[in-house]
Amino acid sequence: MIPAVDLAGGGSMPLVGFGTWQLRGRAAYQAVRAALDAGYRHLDTATMYGNEAEVGRALRDSGVPRGDVFVTTKLQPNAAGRERATIAASLRALGTDYVDLWLVHWPPPSRTMVANWREFLAVRDDGLARSVGVSNYSTAQIDELIAATGEAPVANQIPWSPSQHDERRLADSRERGVVIEGYSPLKGTDLRDRVLVDVAAAHGVTAAQVVLRWHVQHEIPVIPKSADPARIMANLDLFGFSLTPDEMAQVDALSEERSRRR
């Protein structure tokens, strides 16, 4: 069982999910099937990825009950004002009556940001999305949504990795009831860094697995992506070891090291 983090308003998000950015057509279908077969129960897609139909078909063909899988999709950047049509199209493509999380993929123009968020809340209230959130938003932009509606996004999906770790931003988000969800966890990491290599050697795992386990222990949901079945499995094989408090602190400090290099 993959551990999960609770979401404001109910429900929970598995701490490890499968990202599908840049996966299209048969490659997307096969990768999602491999992920579900490996035990992933959290799938992340988006309208602009052009693969919702393949993700949905893979889920149906897998035989895994729909209710056992947390499905996220996102509103493309140019669709503010067409929220209802967009979620309807996403649900048709995915072949499901609802998504577990619907995100605003990128902040729309400031003049439409609050109206866009109100539409998201209405879609949630109508049961088409169990929860709603945002992606690539600043804390100030989230505060604008809260001030206007009294409701915070349940999650903000942003780039996150050891070199991008920001304790203040993490604390500010949690204070508002917003879960930070990390994407591109490995792309933003130097997997040859001596700290990661040494910690990996101590546990008999890879540096990539150390990075993903670090996210899990910080309770930051993470969505690694791969089309390689072996790597898909390895990216979920994170629960046979734990990082010590000292190792967590060493990995945390990689963000300070990056700042010093600038």
Rosetta silent file (secondary structure, phi, psi, omega in degrees, C-alpha in Angstrom):
SEQUENCE: MIPAVDLAGGGSMPLVGFGTWQLRGRAAYQAVRAALDAGYRHLDTATMYGNEAEVGRALRDSGVPRGDVFVTTKLQPNAAGRERATIAASLRALGTDYVDLWLVHWPPPSRTMVANWREFLAVRDDGLARSVGVSNYSTAQIDELIAATGEAPVANQIPWSPSQHDERRLADSRERGVVIEGYSPLKGTDLRDRVLVDVAAAHGVTAAQVVLRWHVQHEIPVIPKSADPARIMANLDLFGFSLTPDEMAQVDALSEERSRRR
SCORE:     score description
SCORE:     0.000 S_00000001
   1 L     0.000  124.485  178.895    0.000    0.000    0.000 S_00000001
   2 L   -78.132  128.609  178.272    1.437    3.357   -1.066 S_00000001
   3 L   -63.716  157.407 -175.585    1.182    5.937    1.740 S_00000001
   4 E  -134.260  161.757  175.663   -0.973    8.971    1.049 S_00000001
   5 E  -112.253  137.344 -179.593   -1.359   12.550    2.197 S_00000001
   6 E   -70.973  143.937  176.474   -4.758   13.889    3.271 S_00000001
   7 L  -106.469  143.846  176.969   -6.359   16.612    1.173 S_00000001
   8 L   -58.044  136.734  179.274   -8.383   19.479    2.601 S_00000001
   9 L    87.305   -1.783  177.615  -12.090   18.777    2.285 S_00000001
  10 L   113.571  157.624 -179.204  -11.638   15.006    2.237 S_00000001
  11 L    85.624  171.495 -179.647   -9.866   12.356    0.281 S_00000001
  12 E  -148.248  155.694 -177.974   -6.186   11.587    0.034 S_00000001
  13 E  -116.922  122.982  175.768   -3.460   11.556   -2.615 S_00000001
  14 E   -56.207  140.417 -174.067   -0.932    8.701   -2.907 S_00000001
  15 L   -73.380  -15.990  174.233    2.555   10.034   -2.283 S_00000001
  16 E  -124.613  125.397  177.478    3.964    8.425   -5.431 S_00000001
  17 L  -126.097  176.430 -179.308    2.205    8.821   -8.750 S_00000001
  18 E  -111.737  116.307  177.677    2.949    8.193  -12.399 S_00000001
  19 E   -83.485  148.223 -175.848    3.542   11.237  -14.593 S_00000001
  20 L  -126.240   12.151  178.691    2.645   11.089  -18.282 S_00000001
  21 L   -57.839  135.307  179.419    4.023   14.321  -19.759 S_00000001
  22 L    72.530    2.343  174.340    5.451   13.768  -23.275 S_00000001
  23 L   -93.773  124.084 -177.118    4.003   10.239  -23.462 S_00000001
  24 L  -130.393  156.956  171.143    1.703    9.902  -26.468 S_00000001
  25 H    55.126 -138.002 -175.628   -0.206    7.207  -28.297 S_00000001
  26 H   -61.799  -35.317  179.187    0.818    3.583  -27.852 S_00000001
  27 H   -62.388  -39.276  178.066    3.824    4.566  -25.721 S_00000001
  28 H   -65.616  -46.440 -179.853    1.509    6.330  -23.272 S_00000001
  29 H   -58.417  -49.028 -176.936   -0.859    3.367  -23.138 S_00000001
  30 H   -65.377  -38.646 -179.383    1.914    0.854  -22.553 S_00000001
  31 H   -66.705  -42.322  179.526    3.624    2.990  -19.915 S_00000001
  32 H   -67.241  -40.055  175.663    0.415    3.498  -17.932 S_00000001
  33 H   -60.235  -43.762  179.196   -0.381   -0.213  -18.121 S_00000001
  34 H   -61.978  -40.005 -179.718    3.139   -0.981  -16.864 S_00000001
  35 H   -65.378  -45.210  179.766    2.709    1.525  -14.039 S_00000001
  36 H   -65.765  -38.729  177.523   -0.622    0.069  -12.932 S_00000001
  37 H   -64.514  -32.462  179.912    0.781   -3.463  -13.148 S_00000001
  38 H   -76.384  -15.670  177.850    3.712   -2.334  -10.980 S_00000001
  39 L   116.805    0.199  175.601    1.324   -1.049   -8.315 S_00000001
  40 L   -63.165  140.884  175.811    0.924    2.668   -9.001 S_00000001
  41 L  -132.193   30.377 -179.540   -2.483    3.947   -7.975 S_00000001
  42 E  -147.367  115.005 -178.579   -2.018    7.615   -8.869 S_00000001
  43 E  -117.458  134.778 -178.818   -1.989    8.779  -12.510 S_00000001
  44 E  -120.357  121.530  176.432   -1.232   12.332  -13.622 S_00000001
  45 L  -135.314 -172.345  179.710   -2.231   13.640  -17.035 S_00000001
  46 L  -163.092  153.172  178.516   -3.397   16.934  -18.576 S_00000001
  47 H   -56.418  -43.436 -175.482   -5.466   18.136  -21.494 S_00000001
  48 H   -72.323  -11.093  176.799   -2.395   19.638  -23.149 S_00000001
  49 H   -74.167  -21.338  179.223   -0.522   16.304  -22.935 S_00000001
  50 L    67.803   27.503 -177.229   -2.856   14.876  -25.574 S_00000001
  51 L  -133.725   15.924 -178.077   -2.954   11.459  -23.908 S_00000001
  52 H   -60.008  -38.820 -178.934   -6.077   11.407  -21.736 S_00000001
  53 H   -63.459  -41.126  179.798   -7.731    8.796  -23.974 S_00000001
  54 H   -68.850  -39.122  177.298   -4.720    6.475  -23.691 S_00000001
  55 H   -62.106  -46.638 -179.693   -4.524    6.956  -19.936 S_00000001
  56 H   -64.182  -40.510  179.976   -8.213    6.164  -19.573 S_00000001
  57 H   -67.248  -40.128  178.114   -8.042    3.122  -21.839 S_00000001
  58 H   -62.351  -39.946  178.884   -5.020    1.763  -19.994 S_00000001
  59 H   -64.699  -45.280  179.759   -6.847    2.150  -16.693 S_00000001
  60 H   -63.087  -44.642 -176.684   -9.927    0.346  -18.001 S_00000001
  61 H   -71.012  -20.435 -177.175   -7.898   -2.458  -19.594 S_00000001
  62 H   -69.270  -24.547 -175.597   -5.788   -2.935  -16.464 S_00000001
  63 L    82.277   -2.576  176.495   -8.696   -4.367  -14.507 S_00000001
  64 L   -75.138  129.346 -179.392   -7.854   -2.125  -11.535 S_00000001
  65 L   -57.819  138.186 -179.404  -11.104   -0.715  -10.122 S_00000001
  66 H   -53.105  -40.705 -177.006  -11.560    2.965  -10.984 S_00000001
  67 H   -67.700  -11.799  179.224  -12.126    3.803   -7.330 S_00000001
  68 H   -90.151   -5.980 -174.110   -8.692    2.459   -6.423 S_00000001
  69 L  -119.014  129.567  177.514   -6.831    4.912   -8.671 S_00000001
  70 E   -87.985  115.623 -175.849   -6.314    8.638   -8.039 S_00000001
  71 E  -112.356  126.678  176.478   -6.583   10.397  -11.410 S_00000001
  72 E  -114.835  136.744  164.523   -5.457   13.982  -12.005 S_00000001
  73 E  -135.592  176.954 -170.107   -5.907   16.055  -15.141 S_00000001
  74 E  -141.303  149.527  175.269   -5.462   19.749  -15.847 S_00000001
  75 E   -80.436  126.494 -178.399   -7.054   22.682  -17.659 S_00000001
  76 L   -66.603  156.218 -171.423   -4.789   23.874  -20.463 S_00000001
  77 H   -58.592  -30.389 -174.888   -3.451   27.448  -20.206 S_00000001
  78 H   -94.852   10.967 -173.596   -5.626   28.930  -22.962 S_00000001
  79 H  -104.551    9.410  174.431   -8.938   27.453  -21.763 S_00000001
  80 L   -58.702  129.907 -174.371   -9.838   29.895  -18.974 S_00000001
  81 L    99.147  -13.343  177.317  -13.476   30.733  -19.629 S_00000001
  82 L  -123.659   39.515 -174.876  -14.143   27.295  -21.133 S_00000001
  83 H   -62.263  -47.263 -176.271  -13.898   25.291  -17.936 S_00000001
  84 H   -63.227  -44.628  179.415  -17.126   23.308  -18.331 S_00000001
  85 H   -64.230  -35.893 -177.330  -16.424   22.302  -21.905 S_00000001
  86 H   -70.680  -45.808 -179.929  -12.874   21.341  -21.005 S_00000001
  87 H   -67.219  -34.666  177.533  -13.709   19.119  -18.043 S_00000001
  88 H   -62.300  -43.033  179.392  -16.497   17.490  -20.064 S_00000001
  89 H   -66.282  -39.309  178.926  -14.022   16.689  -22.858 S_00000001
  90 H   -63.406  -43.198 -179.425  -11.469   15.375  -20.361 S_00000001
  91 H   -65.795  -38.169  176.594  -14.008   13.065  -18.745 S_00000001
  92 H   -63.298  -45.681 -178.639  -15.095   11.737  -22.139 S_00000001
  93 H   -64.155  -42.237 -179.541  -11.502   11.074  -23.137 S_00000001
  94 H   -74.298  -21.478 -178.906  -10.672    9.423  -19.824 S_00000001
  95 L    71.911   37.528 -178.986  -13.897    7.417  -19.866 S_00000001
  96 L  -137.534  158.995 -179.340  -14.803    8.290  -16.290 S_00000001
  97 L   -84.615  -14.045 -177.449  -17.548   10.249  -14.549 S_00000001
  98 L  -157.087  160.693  166.167  -15.134   12.214  -12.386 S_00000001
  99 E  -113.138  155.576  179.744  -11.479   12.948  -11.743 S_00000001
 100 E   -77.583  -28.990  179.155   -9.984   12.878   -8.284 S_00000001
 101 E  -149.249  129.177  175.326   -8.127   16.145   -8.835 S_00000001
 102 E  -117.810  127.273 -175.881   -8.512   18.842  -11.464 S_00000001
 103 E  -115.466  145.101  165.192   -5.778   21.458  -11.658 S_00000001
 104 E   -76.951  115.369 -168.149   -5.435   24.841  -13.335 S_00000001
 105 L   -64.552  -43.749  176.472   -2.292   23.982  -15.302 S_00000001
 106 L  -141.061  150.440  179.757   -0.813   27.494  -15.344 S_00000001
 107 L   -59.152  129.998  174.159   -2.163   30.769  -13.895 S_00000001
 108 L   -74.677  176.764  176.022   -4.449   32.490  -16.415 S_00000001
 109 L   -52.791  144.442 -172.147   -4.241   36.276  -16.890 S_00000001
 110 H   -56.109  -31.656 -177.671   -4.726   38.002  -13.541 S_00000001
 111 H   -68.983  -19.853 -178.428   -8.037   39.553  -14.609 S_00000001
 112 H  -110.423   -1.190 -171.243   -9.551   36.084  -15.101 S_00000001
 113 H   -63.378  -43.381 -178.185   -7.803   34.166  -12.322 S_00000001
 114 H   -70.928  -42.856  178.547  -10.537   34.467   -9.698 S_00000001
 115 H   -60.435  -40.194  176.477  -13.380   33.782  -12.153 S_00000001
 116 H   -59.907  -44.703 -179.466  -11.497   30.703  -13.325 S_00000001
 117 H   -66.229  -38.122  177.089  -11.128   29.506   -9.745 S_00000001
 118 H   -61.146  -38.734  177.479  -14.838   30.042   -9.034 S_00000001
 119 H   -65.271  -37.791  176.922  -15.635   27.791  -12.003 S_00000001
 120 H   -62.152  -43.158  178.985  -13.314   25.141  -10.609 S_00000001
 121 H   -63.385  -37.505  178.828  -15.125   25.247   -7.274 S_00000001
 122 H   -67.372  -39.938  176.732  -18.459   24.894   -9.070 S_00000001
 123 H   -61.575  -42.342  176.183  -17.200   21.887  -11.032 S_00000001
 124 H   -61.380  -46.463 -177.983  -16.116   20.310   -7.757 S_00000001
 125 H   -63.127  -25.943  177.752  -19.468   21.034   -6.147 S_00000001
 126 L   -85.821   -0.431  174.587  -21.175   19.328   -9.085 S_00000001
 127 L    84.620    7.126  179.483  -19.127   16.172   -8.486 S_00000001
 128 L   -78.862  -22.117  173.916  -17.129   16.213  -11.711 S_00000001
 129 E  -136.018  130.987  179.696  -13.911   16.568   -9.706 S_00000001
 130 E   -67.456  -37.108  178.435  -13.499   15.281   -6.178 S_00000001
 131 E  -141.932  158.246  178.034  -10.944   18.005   -5.444 S_00000001
 132 E  -132.251  148.382 -178.271   -9.575   21.043   -7.287 S_00000001
 133 E  -155.386 -161.610 -176.077   -6.206   22.721   -7.191 S_00000001
 134 E  -136.648  172.633  176.948   -3.609   24.617   -9.169 S_00000001
 135 E  -143.942  138.760  177.655   -0.201   24.164  -10.750 S_00000001
 136 L    64.878   31.494  176.975    2.710   26.569  -11.113 S_00000001
 137 L   -97.585  148.657  171.437    1.112   29.182   -8.820 S_00000001
 138 L   -84.031  165.182  175.789    2.977   31.450   -6.434 S_00000001
 139 H   -61.946  -38.339  179.290    1.925   31.774   -2.796 S_00000001
 140 H   -62.609  -39.634  178.541    0.708   35.303   -3.561 S_00000001
 141 H   -67.080  -38.121  176.471   -1.536   34.008   -6.348 S_00000001
 142 H   -64.179  -40.765  178.077   -2.974   31.365   -4.022 S_00000001
 143 H   -61.785  -34.071  177.772   -3.641   34.069   -1.437 S_00000001
 144 H   -64.610  -40.568  177.860   -5.573   36.012   -4.070 S_00000001
 145 H   -65.301  -42.650 -179.923   -7.849   33.003   -4.647 S_00000001
 146 H   -63.933  -44.158 -178.539   -8.362   32.528   -0.924 S_00000001
 147 H   -62.044  -36.277 -176.430   -9.149   36.210   -0.369 S_00000001
 148 H   -80.491  -32.128 -171.375  -11.740   36.206   -3.167 S_00000001
 149 H  -122.222  -14.812 -175.997  -13.487   32.895   -2.428 S_00000001
 150 L    77.231    5.607 -178.383  -12.509   31.773    1.056 S_00000001
 151 L  -128.782  128.308  178.470  -11.288   28.473   -0.428 S_00000001
 152 L   -90.450  151.633  168.977   -7.721   27.419   -1.061 S_00000001
 153 L   -59.193  145.518  177.609   -6.629   24.947   -3.724 S_00000001
 154 L   -73.728  -23.287 -177.051   -6.062   21.536   -2.155 S_00000001
 155 E  -149.675  154.196  172.118   -2.759   21.225   -4.016 S_00000001
 156 E  -130.373  110.502 -178.129   -0.200   23.221   -5.968 S_00000001
 157 E   -88.834  116.290 -174.956    1.795   21.091   -8.414 S_00000001
 158 E  -139.561  162.510  174.878    5.202   22.698   -8.949 S_00000001
 159 E   -61.340  135.992 -179.721    8.761   21.654   -9.816 S_00000001
 160 L  -150.824  136.085  178.598   10.389   20.145   -6.726 S_00000001
 161 L  -163.916  171.294  178.686   13.676   18.409   -6.075 S_00000001
 162 H   -54.434  -39.281 -178.769   16.433   18.539   -3.470 S_00000001
 163 H   -73.185  -15.896  179.483   18.065   21.499   -5.208 S_00000001
 164 H  -106.149    6.154 -175.963   14.712   23.339   -5.255 S_00000001
 165 L   -60.519  132.421 -176.338   13.712   22.508   -1.686 S_00000001
 166 L  -138.426   96.293 -176.448   12.231   25.549    0.045 S_00000001
 167 H   -58.734  -38.863 -178.741   11.245   25.035    3.679 S_00000001
 168 H   -65.137  -44.880  179.992    9.561   28.433    3.876 S_00000001
 169 H   -65.856  -38.987  178.208    7.392   27.815    0.824 S_00000001
 170 H   -62.118  -45.308  179.492    6.501   24.360    2.061 S_00000001
 171 H   -65.376  -41.582  179.172    5.492   25.741    5.469 S_00000001
 172 H   -61.801  -40.866  179.355    3.516   28.605    3.924 S_00000001
 173 H   -65.580  -46.059 -178.701    1.590   26.160    1.741 S_00000001
 174 H   -65.096  -33.583  176.749    0.802   23.816    4.594 S_00000001
 175 H   -61.507  -29.621 -179.803   -0.348   26.738    6.723 S_00000001
 176 L   -92.536    1.233 -178.533   -2.943   27.430    4.016 S_00000001
 177 L    78.352   21.237 -177.981   -3.976   23.777    3.745 S_00000001
 178 L  -104.551  125.791  176.370   -2.313   23.408    0.340 S_00000001
 179 E   -82.627  126.112  170.019   -0.359   20.248   -0.478 S_00000001
 180 E   -78.925  124.429  176.051    2.825   20.837   -2.466 S_00000001
 181 E  -114.450  128.174 -173.116    3.008   18.185   -5.195 S_00000001
 182 E   -97.412  131.631  170.448    6.357   17.873   -6.961 S_00000001
 183 E  -116.225  165.211 -175.442    6.933   17.347  -10.655 S_00000001
 184 L    50.686   48.684 -176.839   10.209   16.835  -12.549 S_00000001
 185 L   -67.798  -29.661 -177.104   11.881   15.502   -9.381 S_00000001
 186 L   -96.606  -32.868  177.617   14.734   13.833  -11.272 S_00000001
 187 L   -60.493  -34.894 -178.244   15.102   16.294  -14.142 S_00000001
 188 L   -89.546   17.013 -173.599   15.915   18.988  -11.588 S_00000001
 189 L  -127.728  138.989  170.361   18.520   16.858   -9.796 S_00000001
 190 L   -87.122   99.397 -175.731   22.191   16.083  -10.358 S_00000001
 191 L   -72.266   -3.422  175.153   22.057   12.349   -9.683 S_00000001
 192 L   -95.260   -0.209 -179.746   25.869   12.264   -9.608 S_00000001
 193 L   -56.997  136.209 -174.719   25.985   14.528   -6.579 S_00000001
 194 H   -59.840  -36.676  179.075   28.244   12.959   -3.941 S_00000001
 195 H   -60.181  -48.748 -177.523   25.624   13.295   -1.197 S_00000001
 196 H   -67.013  -40.444  179.779   23.046   11.364   -3.203 S_00000001
 197 H   -62.610  -43.672 -178.708   25.565    8.774   -4.380 S_00000001
 198 H   -68.286  -42.334  178.739   26.780    8.115   -0.816 S_00000001
 199 H   -64.147  -42.032  178.707   23.283    7.894    0.663 S_00000001
 200 H   -60.551  -44.372 -179.293   22.235    5.547   -2.149 S_00000001
 201 H   -62.256  -35.794 -179.203   25.255    3.309   -1.535 S_00000001
 202 H   -64.811  -25.081 -177.105   24.430    3.113    2.170 S_00000001
 203 H  -110.388   -2.780 -178.362   21.019    1.647    1.338 S_00000001
 204 L    68.148   35.859 -179.769   21.864   -0.349   -1.765 S_00000001
 205 L  -128.572 -176.838  178.719   19.570    1.745   -3.946 S_00000001
 206 L   -93.661  162.930  176.184   19.978    4.305   -6.739 S_00000001
 207 H   -62.136  -36.126  177.990   20.374    8.061   -6.373 S_00000001
 208 H   -62.247  -41.659  178.260   17.017    8.455   -8.143 S_00000001
 209 H   -65.404  -34.719  175.757   15.350    6.264   -5.524 S_00000001
 210 H   -61.674  -45.076 -179.750   16.936    8.376   -2.773 S_00000001
 211 H   -61.096  -44.706 -178.241   15.426   11.527   -4.313 S_00000001
 212 H   -69.415  -39.544  176.482   11.976    9.979   -4.575 S_00000001
 213 H   -63.978  -36.727  176.430   12.146    8.528   -1.058 S_00000001
 214 H   -58.832  -43.418  175.463   13.167   11.982    0.198 S_00000001
 215 H   -58.940  -47.894 -177.200    9.930   13.392   -1.270 S_00000001
 216 H   -58.410  -44.816 -177.580    7.907   10.655    0.397 S_00000001
 217 H   -70.735  -21.416  172.496    9.441   11.306    3.823 S_00000001
 218 L   -85.509   -2.394 -176.272    8.697   15.015    3.439 S_00000001
 219 L    58.689   42.447  174.202    5.092   14.027    2.549 S_00000001
 220 L  -109.373  105.908  178.057    5.417   15.770   -0.808 S_00000001
 221 L   -54.434  141.703 -174.209    3.554   13.730   -3.459 S_00000001
 222 E  -136.084  143.855 -172.226    5.841   13.115   -6.417 S_00000001
 223 L  -128.933   71.485  176.770    5.088   12.027   -9.991 S_00000001
 224 L   -63.675  151.789 -178.909    8.157   10.583  -11.750 S_00000001
 225 L  -125.035  141.094  172.677    7.737    9.711  -15.426 S_00000001
 226 L  -161.833  153.001  172.138    9.332    7.005  -17.539 S_00000001
 227 L  -103.444   -1.465 -177.803    8.487    4.830  -20.528 S_00000001
 228 L   -91.338  116.539 -177.068   10.943    2.133  -19.413 S_00000001
 229 H   -54.983  -38.701 -179.907    9.158   -0.695  -17.522 S_00000001
 230 H   -65.841  -40.536  179.382   12.210   -1.410  -15.364 S_00000001
 231 H   -71.887  -35.931  176.314   12.548    2.222  -14.369 S_00000001
 232 H   -56.746  -44.847  179.078    8.805    2.505  -13.788 S_00000001
 233 H   -66.754  -43.725 -178.446    9.113   -0.317  -11.268 S_00000001
 234 H   -62.224  -36.228 -178.036   12.262    1.102   -9.672 S_00000001
 235 L   -68.699  -15.446  175.972   10.620    4.501   -9.171 S_00000001
 236 L  -102.736   -9.421 -176.816    7.971    2.840   -7.000 S_00000001
 237 L   -85.026   69.959 -170.870   10.375    0.562   -5.141 S_00000001
 238 L  -121.172    4.219 -168.118   10.844    3.053   -2.312 S_00000001
 239 L  -113.305   12.386  174.566    9.381    1.353    0.722 S_00000001
 240 L  -101.215    4.745  177.956   12.053   -1.143    1.660 S_00000001
 241 L  -149.495  160.866  177.020   14.357    1.526    3.059 S_00000001
 242 L  -136.347  144.272  174.301   14.161    4.825    4.953 S_00000001
 243 L   -81.346  139.256  177.444   16.478    7.807    5.076 S_00000001
 244 L   -73.605  162.903  175.508   17.795    8.686    8.509 S_00000001
 245 H   -54.485  -38.724  179.116   17.210   12.177    9.927 S_00000001
 246 H   -67.180  -39.732  178.283   20.845   13.001    9.164 S_00000001
 247 H   -66.719  -39.828  176.151   20.502   11.785    5.575 S_00000001
 248 H   -59.339  -43.456 -179.593   17.318   13.820    5.139 S_00000001
 249 H   -64.664  -38.983  178.124   19.163   16.896    6.395 S_00000001
 250 H   -62.661  -42.469  179.815   22.056   16.261    3.997 S_00000001
 251 H   -69.655  -40.812  175.700   19.672   16.046    1.036 S_00000001
 252 H   -53.746  -40.729 -174.106   17.773   19.134    2.232 S_00000001
 253 L   -68.406  -12.279  178.584   21.058   21.047    2.264 S_00000001
 254 H   -62.749  -26.871  176.985   21.549   20.511   -1.474 S_00000001
 255 H   -69.190  -36.768  177.795   19.245   23.499   -2.045 S_00000001
 256 H   -68.011  -37.949  178.824   21.570   25.695    0.025 S_00000001
 257 H   -63.215  -40.974  179.673   24.554   24.397   -1.938 S_00000001
 258 H   -65.137  -39.582  178.742   22.884   25.329   -5.207 S_00000001
 259 H   -61.731  -39.188 -179.669   22.142   28.824   -3.876 S_00000001
 260 H   -66.256  -29.926 -178.188   25.787   29.302   -2.951 S_00000001
 261 H   -75.233  -18.920 -176.915   26.872   28.374   -6.485 S_00000001
 262 L   -74.869    0.000    0.000   24.736   31.104   -8.052 S_00000001
